[in-house]
Amino acid sequence: VKVELLAESTNSINISKKSDTTALKDTIKNFVTDYNNMITMMNGLVKETKDANFQPLTKEQKAEMSETEIKDWEAKAKTGILSGDAILKSITSKMQTMMYGSAVEGGIGLYSIGITSAGYTENGKLVIDEEKLNAALETKGVEIQELFSKETTGLASQLNSVIDGAAKSTGVKGSRGTLVEMAG
């Protein structure tokens, strides 16, 4: 902040400061949007129905088809492959549980800043109460930073742990992510 006084005055001057929370608010809104998109995708995969008419192709069937036909067939054959998958459901459940709890010991949770469940019919998505978020940004800036970024207990760290626990592709057999182990 730079203040330049141009003239002497006998009148008192009040100077106040106010944090610009626009960037943080936009980041939080993007986080919620990205989280909701991920939950939608995962729920879609678990609920997707398999079409029994599209089984994997044999070598003979592939020989009679064009590359485009093979590609289209195989895409349809993969539809619903994760239907009802327990591992994917578990990952989604862990993410939802984490989002609804308090991420920082003794600190605040998403509900404290106006971010709550969108309701049972939305299958784990979050919704933002803009008024509560604005009020929280004005009064709880440090706590909000810790909620998202504190090492090991912040939401980003916890979310990374859940995803890494599912998708880690390095290490010896048995130490990789659950999805990687399942896929071989």
C-alpha positions as CSV (number, residue, x, y, z in Angstrom):
1,V,0.0,0.0,0.0
2,K,1.4,3.4,-0.9
3,V,-0.1,6.5,0.6
4,E,1.0,9.9,-0.8
5,L,0.0,13.0,1.0
6,L,-0.2,16.0,-1.3
7,A,-1.1,18.8,1.2
8,E,-1.2,19.6,4.9
9,S,-4.5,19.4,6.5
10,T,-6.0,20.1,9.9
11,N,-8.8,17.6,9.2
12,S,-8.3,14.1,10.4
13,I,-7.9,11.4,7.8
14,N,-9.0,7.9,8.3
15,I,-7.2,5.2,6.5
16,S,-8.6,1.7,6.5
17,K,-7.7,-1.5,4.8
18,K,-9.8,-4.3,3.5
19,S,-8.5,-7.6,2.0
20,D,-9.4,-8.3,-1.5
21,T,-10.9,-11.8,-1.2
22,T,-12.0,-12.1,-4.8
23,A,-9.1,-14.3,-5.9
24,L,-9.5,-16.6,-2.9
25,K,-13.2,-16.8,-3.5
26,D,-12.7,-17.6,-7.1
27,T,-10.2,-20.3,-6.2
28,I,-12.7,-21.9,-3.7
29,K,-15.5,-21.8,-6.2
30,N,-13.3,-23.5,-8.8
31,F,-12.3,-26.1,-6.2
32,V,-15.9,-26.9,-5.5
33,T,-16.7,-27.0,-9.3
34,D,-13.8,-29.4,-9.9
35,Y,-14.8,-31.6,-7.0
36,N,-18.4,-31.7,-8.1
37,N,-17.3,-32.6,-11.7
38,M,-15.1,-35.4,-10.3
39,I,-17.9,-36.8,-8.1
40,T,-20.3,-36.6,-11.1
41,M,-17.9,-38.6,-13.2
42,M,-17.2,-41.2,-10.6
43,N,-20.9,-41.6,-9.8
44,G,-21.6,-41.9,-13.5
45,L,-19.1,-44.7,-13.9
46,V,-20.5,-46.6,-11.0
47,K,-24.1,-46.3,-12.1
48,E,-23.4,-46.8,-15.9
49,T,-25.2,-49.8,-17.3
50,K,-23.4,-52.4,-19.3
51,D,-24.8,-53.3,-22.7
52,A,-24.5,-57.1,-23.0
53,N,-24.8,-56.9,-26.8
54,F,-21.2,-55.6,-26.9
55,Q,-18.8,-58.3,-25.8
56,P,-15.1,-58.1,-26.5
57,L,-14.3,-58.8,-30.1
58,T,-12.5,-62.0,-31.3
59,K,-9.6,-61.8,-33.8
60,E,-12.0,-63.2,-36.4
61,Q,-14.5,-60.5,-35.8
62,K,-11.9,-57.8,-35.9
63,A,-10.6,-59.1,-39.3
64,E,-14.1,-58.4,-40.7
65,M,-14.4,-54.9,-39.4
66,S,-12.9,-51.5,-40.3
67,E,-10.7,-49.6,-37.7
68,T,-13.5,-47.2,-37.0
69,E,-16.0,-50.0,-36.4
70,I,-13.6,-51.7,-34.1
71,K,-12.9,-48.5,-32.2
72,D,-16.7,-47.8,-31.8
73,W,-17.4,-51.4,-30.8
74,E,-14.7,-51.5,-28.2
75,A,-15.9,-48.1,-26.7
76,K,-19.4,-49.6,-26.3
77,A,-18.0,-52.8,-24.9
78,K,-16.2,-50.8,-22.2
79,T,-19.3,-48.9,-21.2
80,G,-20.5,-50.0,-17.8
81,I,-17.3,-51.9,-17.0
82,L,-17.1,-50.1,-13.6
83,S,-20.8,-50.5,-12.8
84,G,-21.2,-51.1,-9.1
85,D,-17.4,-51.2,-8.5
86,A,-16.8,-51.4,-4.8
87,I,-13.3,-49.8,-5.0
88,L,-14.6,-46.7,-6.9
89,K,-17.5,-46.4,-4.5
90,S,-15.0,-46.6,-1.6
91,I,-12.9,-43.8,-3.0
92,T,-15.9,-41.6,-3.6
93,S,-17.1,-42.3,0.0
94,K,-13.7,-41.4,1.4
95,M,-13.7,-38.1,-0.5
96,Q,-17.2,-37.2,0.6
97,T,-16.5,-38.0,4.3
98,M,-13.4,-35.9,4.1
99,M,-15.3,-33.0,2.7
100,Y,-18.0,-33.1,5.3
101,G,-15.6,-33.3,8.3
102,S,-13.3,-30.7,9.8
103,A,-9.9,-30.8,8.0
104,V,-7.8,-29.0,10.6
105,E,-7.7,-30.2,14.2
106,G,-9.8,-27.7,16.2
107,G,-10.3,-25.7,13.1
108,I,-13.2,-25.1,10.7
109,G,-14.9,-27.2,8.1
110,L,-16.4,-26.4,4.8
111,Y,-19.8,-26.0,6.5
112,S,-18.3,-23.2,8.5
113,I,-17.6,-21.2,5.4
114,G,-21.0,-21.9,3.7
115,I,-20.1,-25.0,1.7
116,T,-22.4,-27.9,2.4
117,S,-23.9,-31.0,0.8
118,A,-26.1,-30.3,-2.2
119,G,-28.6,-32.9,-0.9
120,Y,-29.2,-36.6,-1.0
121,T,-30.3,-36.5,-4.7
122,E,-27.0,-34.9,-5.8
123,N,-25.0,-37.9,-4.6
124,G,-22.2,-36.1,-2.8
125,K,-21.9,-32.8,-4.6
126,L,-21.3,-29.6,-2.7
127,V,-23.1,-26.3,-2.9
128,I,-21.9,-22.8,-1.9
129,D,-23.9,-20.3,0.2
130,E,-22.3,-17.1,-1.2
131,E,-23.3,-14.9,1.7
132,K,-21.8,-17.2,4.3
133,L,-18.6,-17.7,2.1
134,N,-18.2,-13.9,1.8
135,A,-18.7,-13.4,5.5
136,A,-16.2,-16.1,6.3
137,L,-13.6,-14.7,3.9
138,E,-13.8,-11.4,5.6
139,T,-13.3,-12.8,9.1
140,K,-11.6,-16.2,8.9
141,G,-8.9,-15.8,6.3
142,V,-6.2,-17.7,8.2
143,E,-8.5,-20.5,9.1
144,I,-9.7,-20.9,5.6
145,Q,-6.1,-21.0,4.3
146,E,-5.4,-23.8,6.9
147,L,-8.6,-25.6,5.9
148,F,-7.4,-26.0,2.3
149,S,-3.6,-26.0,2.6
150,K,-2.3,-27.1,6.0
151,E,0.2,-29.9,5.5
152,T,-1.2,-33.4,6.2
153,T,-4.6,-32.1,7.5
154,G,-5.6,-29.6,4.9
155,L,-8.2,-30.6,2.3
156,A,-5.7,-30.5,-0.5
157,S,-3.4,-32.8,1.3
158,Q,-6.2,-35.2,2.3
159,L,-7.7,-35.3,-1.1
160,N,-4.2,-36.0,-2.6
161,S,-3.8,-38.9,-0.1
162,V,-7.1,-40.4,-1.2
163,I,-6.3,-40.1,-4.9
164,D,-2.8,-41.3,-4.4
165,G,-4.1,-44.3,-2.5
166,A,-6.2,-45.1,-5.5
167,A,-4.0,-44.2,-8.4
168,K,-0.4,-44.5,-7.2
169,S,1.4,-46.4,-10.0
170,T,4.9,-46.7,-8.5
171,G,6.2,-49.1,-6.0
172,V,6.2,-52.9,-5.5
173,K,3.1,-54.9,-6.0
174,G,0.9,-54.4,-3.0
175,S,2.0,-50.8,-2.3
176,R,0.5,-49.2,-5.4
177,G,-3.0,-47.6,-5.5
178,T,-6.1,-49.7,-5.2
179,L,-7.2,-49.0,-8.7
180,V,-3.8,-49.8,-10.1
181,E,-3.6,-53.0,-8.1
182,M,-7.0,-54.0,-9.4
183,A,-6.1,-53.3,-13.0
184,G,-2.8,-55.2,-12.7
